[in-house]
Amino acid sequence: MKFGIFDHVDDSGRSLAEHYAVRLRIVEALDKLAFHSYHVAEHHGTPLGLSPSPNVYLSAVAQRTQRLLFGPMVYVAALYHPLRLAEEICMLDQMSGGRLQIGLGRGAVWMEHELYGIERARVPQRYDEARDILLKALTSDVVNFSGEHFSFNNVEIVMRPFQKPHPPLWYGVANPDSTAWAAANDVNVVSLMPVEGAAKCLGRYKEEWARLGKAAGALPHLGLMRQIVVGETDSDAERIARPAFKKWRASFTDLWDRRGVPFPLDHILQREWDGYVKNGLAVAGSANTVREFLASQIRDTGANLVLGQMVFGTMREDEALHSLKLFSRDVIPALAQAS
């Protein structure tokens, strides 16, 4: 059982310079705690994601840490030229001594693609082409490809990643059918859906894995993403979580709200903290409360990884660090031992 951190790097109300400084100090702390990995979102034109260029941000993470695995969750691959992305991935993997993790996805917000002039209907095929070219560029001496969006003829590849054949792949899953490609390609997956939906996705992954004749002991990470705040008491944790969540949740649907477009998942990813808790997507409490919450979710979904969204909204630096230290000391060892 592994535990990592997911971070939107969302608006905290600080100046941008201070915002990044605080986040990087927190990342330095994570490197000394019991966390396995650190994953950042990519968003554009919204306060939800103030790391619109994950590779720029992660280059600083690479230099501030020594053992922590890190990567995007996910690169919005349809927005990239795949050969340039491959070169930057090689740089980050080499600079970090092989700690980069590659998250790939279409991107969940079509309005962000429109900012870059990419029509919504063209995103899936553009993503598929970019993904396939990227993987060729990371593993081949020469790239040849002919598609609707990209074409390459005998392009020689100079850069190479540290990890062979390439850094581990990650993918977000909300639909069980999307696990077929992931299982076939040994991809780590993470679900932010409630327990029932997450269990279907992770269960389907295991079925696909077994159908392919792969060893159960070689399963990649099958993860849950949850918002988590740990305090000395339940009331201490809730006091921090509620106002921080309010700020984060406003950023979460900022693009939708500004355009007057209904957000399609309000019934699941609700706008109030209590709704998130009710749907099993968040917990704020003492170490004992958080342990019990996660132990139940791990059991019911079959997950072998938890990514905690533990720094968000208006949370103060000292509050975030205290929560992370409590989680590292009093939650991770107990759940890791139980598994």
C-alpha positions in Angstrom: 0.0 0.0 0.0 1.4 3.4 -1.1 0.4 6.9 -0.3 1.0 10.0 -2.4 -0.2 13.6 -2.8 -2.3 15.1 -5.6 -2.1 18.9 -6.0 -4.0 21.2 -8.3 -1.6 24.0 -7.3 -4.8 26.0 -7.1 -5.2 29.6 -6.1 -4.5 30.2 -2.5 -5.1 33.9 -2.4 -1.4 34.6 -2.1 0.7 36.4 -4.8 1.9 34.0 -7.4 5.5 34.3 -6.3 4.6 33.5 -2.7 2.1 30.8 -3.9 4.9 28.9 -5.6 7.4 29.5 -2.8 4.9 28.0 -0.3 4.1 25.0 -2.5 7.8 24.2 -3.0 8.6 24.4 0.7 5.8 21.9 1.3 7.2 19.7 -1.5 10.6 19.8 0.3 8.8 18.6 3.5 7.0 15.7 1.6 10.4 14.5 0.5 11.3 13.9 4.1 8.0 12.3 5.1 6.6 8.9 4.2 4.9 9.9 0.9 5.6 7.9 -2.2 4.8 10.4 -4.9 3.6 13.9 -5.8 1.3 14.5 -8.7 0.2 17.9 -10.1 -2.7 18.8 -12.3 -2.5 20.7 -15.6 -5.2 23.4 -16.2 -5.3 26.5 -18.3 -7.1 29.9 -17.9 -8.5 29.0 -14.5 -7.5 29.6 -10.8 -7.9 25.8 -10.4 -4.5 25.2 -11.8 -1.7 27.7 -11.4 0.8 25.3 -12.8 -0.3 25.4 -16.5 3.2 24.3 -17.5 3.7 21.2 -15.3 7.3 20.7 -16.6 8.4 24.2 -15.6 7.0 23.6 -12.1 8.3 20.1 -11.8 11.8 21.1 -12.8 11.8 23.0 -9.5 10.4 20.0 -7.7 13.1 17.8 -9.2 15.8 20.2 -7.7 14.1 20.5 -4.3 13.7 16.8 -3.7 15.9 13.7 -3.6 13.7 10.6 -3.4 10.1 11.7 -4.0 8.6 10.4 -7.2 6.7 13.1 -9.1 4.8 13.9 -12.3 1.8 15.4 -13.9 -1.7 14.1 -13.3 -2.0 14.5 -16.2 -0.4 16.1 -19.2 -3.3 17.3 -21.3 -1.6 15.6 -24.3 -3.8 17.1 -27.0 -2.3 20.5 -26.3 1.3 19.4 -26.9 3.5 18.9 -29.8 4.4 15.2 -28.9 8.1 15.4 -29.9 8.7 18.5 -27.8 6.9 16.8 -24.9 9.1 13.7 -25.3 12.2 15.9 -25.1 11.0 17.7 -22.0 10.1 14.3 -20.4 13.6 13.1 -21.1 15.1 16.2 -19.5 13.0 15.9 -16.3 13.7 12.2 -16.0 17.4 12.6 -16.4 17.6 15.7 -14.1 15.8 13.8 -11.3 17.7 10.5 -11.6 14.7 8.6 -12.9 11.9 9.8 -10.6 9.5 11.2 -13.2 6.0 9.6 -13.6 4.1 10.3 -16.8 0.4 11.0 -16.5 -1.4 11.2 -19.8 -5.0 12.2 -20.6 -7.4 14.0 -22.8 -8.1 16.7 -20.3 -11.5 16.9 -18.6 -12.4 20.5 -19.5 -13.2 21.2 -23.2 -13.1 24.9 -22.6 -9.4 24.8 -21.9 -8.8 23.1 -25.3 -10.8 25.9 -26.9 -8.3 28.4 -25.4 -5.7 26.9 -27.7 -8.0 26.7 -30.7 -8.6 23.0 -30.6 -12.2 22.0 -31.3 -13.9 19.7 -28.8 -14.8 17.1 -31.4 -11.1 16.8 -32.5 -9.6 16.3 -29.0 -10.0 12.4 -28.8 -8.2 11.7 -32.0 -5.5 14.4 -31.4 -4.9 12.9 -28.0 -4.6 9.3 -29.4 -2.1 10.5 -32.0 0.0 12.6 -29.5 0.1 9.7 -27.0 1.2 7.1 -29.6 3.9 9.5 -31.0 5.1 10.3 -27.6 5.6 6.7 -26.7 7.4 6.0 -30.0 9.7 9.0 -29.4 10.6 7.7 -25.9 11.4 4.2 -27.1 12.6 4.5 -30.7 15.6 5.8 -32.6 13.4 7.1 -35.4 9.8 8.2 -35.5 7.6 7.7 -38.5 3.9 8.6 -38.3 1.1 9.7 -40.5 -2.1 10.9 -39.0 -4.7 13.6 -39.3 -3.0 16.0 -36.8 0.7 15.0 -36.9 3.0 13.5 -39.6 6.7 12.6 -39.2 9.0 11.0 -41.7 12.2 9.5 -40.4 12.7 11.9 -37.5 15.8 10.9 -35.6 15.5 10.9 -31.8 18.4 12.1 -29.8 17.0 12.5 -26.3 16.5 9.4 -24.0 14.8 9.0 -20.7 16.7 7.8 -17.6 14.1 5.0 -17.0 13.8 2.2 -19.5 11.9 1.8 -21.7 10.2 5.0 -20.4 9.0 6.5 -17.1 5.9 4.8 -15.6 2.6 5.8 -17.1 -0.5 7.0 -15.2 -4.1 7.5 -16.2 -7.2 8.8 -14.6 -10.2 6.5 -14.8 -13.9 7.2 -14.4 -15.3 4.7 -16.8 -14.6 0.9 -16.4 -14.2 0.5 -20.2 -11.2 2.9 -20.2 -9.2 0.4 -18.1 -8.7 -2.0 -21.1 -5.9 0.1 -22.7 -4.5 0.9 -19.3 -4.2 -2.8 -18.2 -2.8 -3.8 -21.6 0.0 -1.2 -21.3 0.8 -1.7 -17.5 -0.5 1.8 -16.7 -1.1 3.0 -13.1 -4.6 4.3 -12.7 -6.3 6.6 -10.2 -10.1 7.2 -9.7 -11.6 10.2 -8.0 -15.1 8.7 -8.2 -17.1 7.6 -5.1 -16.6 4.1 -3.8 -19.1 2.3 -6.0 -17.8 3.8 -9.2 -14.1 3.5 -8.2 -14.7 -0.2 -7.2 -16.1 -0.9 -10.7 -13.1 0.8 -12.4 -10.5 -0.9 -10.3 -12.2 -4.2 -10.4 -12.5 -4.1 -14.2 -8.8 -3.3 -14.4 -8.0 -6.4 -12.4 -10.2 -8.5 -14.6 -8.5 -7.1 -17.8 -5.1 -7.8 -16.1 -6.0 -11.4 -15.4 -7.5 -11.9 -18.8 -4.2 -10.9 -20.4 -2.5 -13.6 -18.3 -0.5 -11.1 -16.2 0.6 -12.0 -12.7 -1.6 -10.6 -9.9 1.6 -9.7 -7.9 2.7 -7.4 -10.7 -0.3 -5.2 -10.7 0.5 -1.5 -11.1 -0.9 1.2 -8.7 -4.7 1.2 -8.6 -5.4 4.4 -6.8 -8.1 6.4 -5.0 -7.9 10.2 -4.9 -9.5 11.8 -1.8 -9.4 15.2 -0.1 -7.9 14.7 3.3 -7.1 17.0 6.3 -5.7 15.6 9.6 -5.9 17.5 12.9 -5.3 16.8 16.5 -9.1 16.4 16.8 -12.0 16.0 14.3 -13.1 19.6 15.1 -9.6 21.0 14.5 -9.4 19.3 11.1 -12.9 20.5 10.0 -12.1 24.0 11.1 -9.2 24.0 8.5 -11.0 22.0 5.8 -14.2 23.9 5.4 -13.0 27.4 4.4 -10.1 25.9 2.4 -12.5 23.7 0.5 -14.8 26.7 -0.2 -12.0 28.5 -2.0 -10.9 25.4 -3.9 -14.4 24.4 -4.9 -15.0 27.9 -6.4 -11.8 27.5 -8.4 -12.9 24.0 -9.5 -15.8 25.2 -11.6 -14.6 28.7 -12.2 -14.5 28.3 -16.0 -17.9 26.8 -16.1 -19.4 29.4 -13.8 -17.9 32.4 -15.7 -19.3 31.1 -19.0 -22.7 30.2 -17.5 -22.3 26.6 -18.5 -23.8 24.0 -16.0 -21.2 21.8 -14.5 -22.2 18.2 -15.3 -20.9 16.5 -12.2 -22.4 18.8 -9.5 -24.4 15.8 -8.1 -21.2 13.9 -7.4 -18.5 16.6 -7.0 -20.8 18.7 -4.9 -20.2 22.4 -4.0 -20.4 22.0 -0.2 -17.9 20.2 2.1 -20.7 18.2 3.6 -21.7 16.9 0.2 -18.2 15.8 -0.6 -18.0 14.0 2.8 -21.4 12.4 2.2 -20.2 11.0 -1.2 -17.1 9.6 0.4 -14.7 11.9 -1.4 -13.3 13.8 1.6 -12.5 13.4 5.2 -11.3 15.8 7.9 -10.6 14.4 11.3 -8.1 13.0 13.8 -5.6 10.4 12.6 -7.9 7.7 13.9 -10.9 9.1 12.0 -8.9 9.3 8.8 -7.4 5.8 9.3 -10.9 4.3 9.6 -12.2 6.2 6.6 -9.4 5.1 4.4 -9.3 1.6 5.6 -13.0 1.2 4.7 -12.5 2.7 1.2 -9.4 0.6 0.5 -11.3 -2.5 1.5 -14.3 -1.7 -0.6 -12.5 -0.6 -3.8 -9.5 -2.9 -3.8 -7.1 0.1 -4.1 -3.4 -0.3 -3.4 -2.7 3.4 -3.5 -4.2 6.5 -2.0 -3.5 10.0 -3.4 -4.5 12.6 -0.9 -5.4 16.1 -1.9 -4.1 17.6 1.3 -3.1 21.2 0.3 -5.8 23.2 -1.3 -7.6 26.5 -1.2 -6.8 29.0 1.5 -5.1 26.5 3.8 -2.2 28.1 5.6 1.3 26.7 5.2 1.6 25.7 8.8 -1.8 24.0 8.7 -0.9 22.0 5.7 2.4 20.9 7.1 0.9 19.8 10.4 -1.7 17.8 8.6 0.8 16.1 6.4 3.1 15.3 9.3 0.3 13.7 11.2 -0.8 11.7 8.2 2.8 10.5 7.6 3.3 9.6 11.3 0.0 8.3 12.4 -1.9 7.1 9.3 0.5 5.8 6.7 2.3 3.3 8.9 -0.9 1.8 10.3 -2.5 1.3 6.9 0.6 0.1 5.2 1.1 -2.5 7.9 -2.6 -3.6 7.7 -2.2 -4.2 4.0 
